[in-house]
């Protein structure tokens, strides 16, 4: 993810990343044999894996990644063959802490009874038993969760969620220079809320487009975020994004209720939450 903000000032990682790093580190020290990380984007998963590999241990923790097209990241070996990749994991020294990451095996694991896939499932099951007695861990990463029943009891799943409000604020700070943010605190909060539900890549594209268009970010860019959501929903082929054009002016009568809504509108803000003011849960008419 190329930053729009070129600053080298270190910024603390979002809590989500720190939590997953601690969770993964604990699993590795406890010698979990199989871990499955599910997430829509590879870059943040890779960052978490690298941070986990850098955690202090008695011996340096090896990190190696493999995919079907490029093979292993250190030597390009075992392209196009999952069994060969698994053999490397099996042959690696048992006393060397190691994270062996295999990407996008979900098409294989989804159909474990197909003749070409049966040996892969069997070898993963073999590894699950062997890795318990070693300091190695097999980590699968994919956007889709597919676990055959053969080793479901040995597999531990970690969900890598879409960015929450804290991470979106972090992304904005990392991607946009402060003097290009033309947002009031309330407008920034609205922008962050609008971004929730989008991937990190989509948020970056929205911010980059705004900077390229007018050299800054302002409240008008909330509409750009909604366009990105419309695109994301359309790509599912299932749902449809409908803009709500109605406002309180379209509600006939209920003047006292509308007055109350206007009075309480600030209670939905982040500032109100920090002060301990609860959101209105409903109205009894």
Residue pairs with C-beta under 8 A, 6 or more apart in sequence:
1 43
1 175
1 200
1 201
1 204
3 174
3 175
4 175
4 176
4 177
4 180
4 207
4 208
4 211
5 173
5 174
5 175
5 176
5 177
6 177
7 177
11 170
11 173
11 174
13 51
13 170
14 163
14 164
14 166
14 167
14 170
15 166
16 161
16 163
16 164
16 166
16 167
17 44
17 47
17 48
17 51
17 167
20 48
20 158
20 160
21 48
21 51
21 52
21 55
23 158
24 35
24 48
24 49
24 52
24 158
25 52
25 55
27 35
27 137
27 156
28 52
28 61
28 97
28 99
28 137
29 57
31 131
31 132
31 134
31 135
31 137
32 137
32 156
33 127
33 128
33 129
33 130
33 131
33 132
33 137
33 138
33 154
34 124
34 127
34 128
34 131
34 137
34 138
34 139
34 140
34 151
34 154
34 155
34 156
35 137
35 138
35 139
35 140
35 155
35 156
35 157
35 158
36 139
36 140
36 141
36 142
36 145
36 147
36 155
36 156
36 157
36 158
37 45
37 48
37 139
37 140
37 141
37 142
37 157
37 158
37 160
38 141
38 142
38 143
38 144
38 145
38 157
38 158
38 159
38 160
39 45
39 141
39 143
39 159
39 160
39 161
40 143
40 160
40 162
40 199
41 160
41 199
41 200
41 201
42 103
42 141
43 200
43 201
44 160
44 200
45 141
45 160
46 65
48 160
49 63
49 65
49 99
49 101
49 139
50 63
52 61
52 63
52 99
53 61
53 62
53 63
53 99
54 61
55 61
57 97
59 95
59 96
59 97
59 135
60 97
61 97
61 98
61 99
62 92
62 96
62 97
62 98
62 99
63 98
63 99
63 101
64 72
64 73
64 74
64 88
64 98
64 99
64 100
64 101
65 72
65 73
65 101
65 102
65 103
66 72
66 73
66 78
66 85
66 88
66 100
66 101
66 102
66 103
67 102
67 103
67 104
68 79
68 80
68 82
68 103
68 104
69 79
69 80
70 76
70 79
71 77
71 78
71 79
71 80
71 85
72 78
72 85
72 88
77 84
77 88
78 84
78 85
78 87
78 88
82 102
82 105
82 108
82 120
83 119
83 120
83 123
85 102
86 102
86 120
86 123
86 124
86 127
86 138
87 123
88 100
89 100
89 127
89 131
89 136
89 138
90 123
90 126
90 127
90 130
92 98
92 100
92 136
94 133
94 134
94 135
94 136
95 134
95 135
96 135
96 136
97 135
97 136
98 135
98 136
98 137
99 136
99 137
99 139
100 136
100 137
100 138
100 139
101 139
101 140
101 141
102 138
102 139
102 140
102 141
103 140
103 141
103 142
104 141
104 142
105 120
105 140
105 142
105 146
106 142
106 143
106 144
106 145
106 146
108 117
108 120
108 121
109 117
109 121
109 140
109 146
109 147
109 148
110 144
110 146
111 117
112 118
112 121
112 148
112 150
121 148
121 150
121 151
122 150
124 138
124 150
124 151
125 150
125 151
125 154
127 138
128 138
128 151
128 154
128 155
131 137
131 138
145 157
147 155
147 157
162 196
162 197
162 198
162 199
162 200
163 171
163 195
163 196
163 198
163 199
163 200
163 203
164 196
165 192
165 193
165 196
165 270
167 200
168 192
168 195
168 196
168 203
169 188
169 192
171 200
171 203
171 204
171 207
172 181
172 188
172 191
172 192
172 207
172 217
175 204
175 207
175 208
176 207
176 211
176 217
180 211
180 215
180 216
180 217
181 188
181 216
181 217
182 216
182 217
182 218
183 191
183 217
183 218
183 219
184 219
185 271
186 269
187 218
187 219
187 222
189 269
189 270
189 271
190 219
190 222
191 217
191 219
191 221
191 222
191 225
194 222
194 225
194 226
194 229
195 203
195 206
195 225
197 229
197 232
198 206
198 225
198 228
198 229
198 232
199 232
202 228
202 231
202 232
203 225
203 228
205 228
206 221
206 224
206 225
206 228
207 217
207 221
209 224
210 216
210 217
210 221
210 224
211 217
226 241
226 243
229 241
230 241
233 239
233 240
233 241
234 240
234 241
248 258
248 261
248 262
251 258
257 283
257 285
260 283
264 280
266 272
267 277
267 278
267 279
267 280
268 279
272 279
273 279
